[in-house]
Amino acid sequence: MKKILALILTVIILFSFSACGENSGWTEDNQITITKSDVRKIINGKFKTPKNIILIIGDGMGVNDIEATEIYSEEKFDFGLVLSQIKNQGFATTKSFDSDVTDSAASATALSTGVKTRNGYIGVDIYGENLTTMAEYSREHGKKVGIITNEEIYGATPSAFTVHNLSRNKSKEIINDFIHFKPDVLMGNYNDYIFNNLETEEKDILENEYICELKSSEFEKSAAADANKPFIGFIEKYAPLPSYDLAKSSKFAFERLKNDNGFFVMIESAGTDKFGHNNDMNGKIASVITLDRTVAAALLFMKENPDTLLIVTSDHETGGVMKPTGEEEDLDTLFTATSHTGADVKVFAVGKGSEYFNNKTVDNTDIAKFIKKAIKG
């Protein structure tokens, strides 16, 4: 009898330790706790037809940025990058209509609309005619829309998913069109330029129709005032140190956007491009970590919402980063350029139908077409 009781007690203790080891989620200070087992269970879970679509873009994030982060970062999860655990991985080509080396405007337009355009163009075709952006397409199909970036909201990538312009540099026009469209959740880095360049109608929209919060720590409190109003919030700018702010803000957005018809959200981690232009490899690595934490936040949402599709990719590579050897003393020697390159970028996908991308090279327009099919149902 004593042996049986001891055996039962041992099983209970083992189960308890096992259960504790499988716990995943968020700490009180908005950091993510997740294990390799957690990630694999989520990725290998049973997914339903997508109702929610999450697209995460590492601006300028190349294949070797990810490799260098795995080798050199001490800030990644103890099992490595969440990205590396995703089983459905492939590549995407990125050239624009008029160049083998795209800029962010043309590549984001391709990812948003499924149509190639000229460098510098935002949400328009090669003739300057408006294309249907992913935000517009999602709304046409009854979905809520979220646009999140850790740079200014009028940057090329978030703009191409929402508005139309012949030039990515027409920031004033882009800001007003953004506010006029009224994404259900809009987040970016704070900038006085946004408020100082609103037209009368758009200023009225922002003041009377939006919930606006300048501090990400106050998002929940501010948003509680009205569950149906569109929300604009300001988050930390990309930085040379890894951050949980983009992940935390994305978590808030997922919950804010949840509804019976689902949502589409585009999330950009911008630092991999900015630090690439500056040939700052530590900054690039920090930005990959910031993105990877956001991927973890998306997977934790998918754990409870299996009717969600997650795609992670890049608009282009920046810096011509060489494959790291693990023996570099100065990581900045990995750069071969200060500009964009025409290198293929990685595609990671989780959710029903995501095996489409596995071990395959697609064009960036194919990613948009795949997402549109998911939105259409």
HELIX and SHEET records of a PDB file:
HELIX    1   1 LYS A    2  GLU A   22  1                                  21    
HELIX    2   2 LYS A   36  ILE A   43  1                                   8    
HELIX    3   3 VAL A   63  TYR A   72  1                                  10    
HELIX    4   4 VAL A   82  GLN A   85  1                                   4    
HELIX    5   5 SER A  104  THR A  113  1                                  10    
HELIX    6   6 MET A  134  GLU A  140  1                                   7    
HELIX    7   7 ALA A  156  ALA A  160  1                                   5    
HELIX    8   8 SER A  171  PHE A  181  1                                  11    
HELIX    9   9 ASP A  192  ASN A  196  1                                   5    
HELIX   10  10 THR A  200  GLU A  209  1                                  10    
HELIX   11  11 SER A  216  GLU A  218  5                                   3    
HELIX   12  12 PHE A  219  ALA A  223  1                                   5    
HELIX   13  13 ASP A  245  LEU A  257  1                                  13    
HELIX   14  14 GLY A  271  HIS A  277  1                                   7    
HELIX   15  15 MET A  281  GLU A  304  1                                  24    
HELIX   16  16 LEU A  331  LEU A  334  5                                   4    
HELIX   17  17 SER A  354  PHE A  357  5                                   4    
HELIX   18  18 ASN A  364  LYS A  376  1                                  13    
SHEET    1   A 2 GLY A  25  TRP A  26  0                                        
SHEET    2   A 2 ILE A  32  THR A  33 -1                                        
SHEET    1   B10 ILE A 211  GLU A 213  0                                        
SHEET    2   B10 PHE A 231  ILE A 235  1                                        
SHEET    3   B10 VAL A 185  ASN A 189  1                                        
SHEET    4   B10 LYS A 144  THR A 149  1                                        
SHEET    5   B10 PHE A 263  SER A 269  1                                        
SHEET    6   B10 ASN A  52  GLY A  58  1                                        
SHEET    7   B10 THR A 308  THR A 313  1                                        
SHEET    8   B10 VAL A 345  VAL A 350 -1                                        
SHEET    9   B10 ASN A  88  THR A  93 -1                                        
SHEET   10   B10 THR A 361  ASP A 363  1                                        
SHEET    1   C 2 GLU A 317  THR A 318  0                                        
SHEET    2   C 2 HIS A 340  THR A 341 -1                                        
END                                                                             
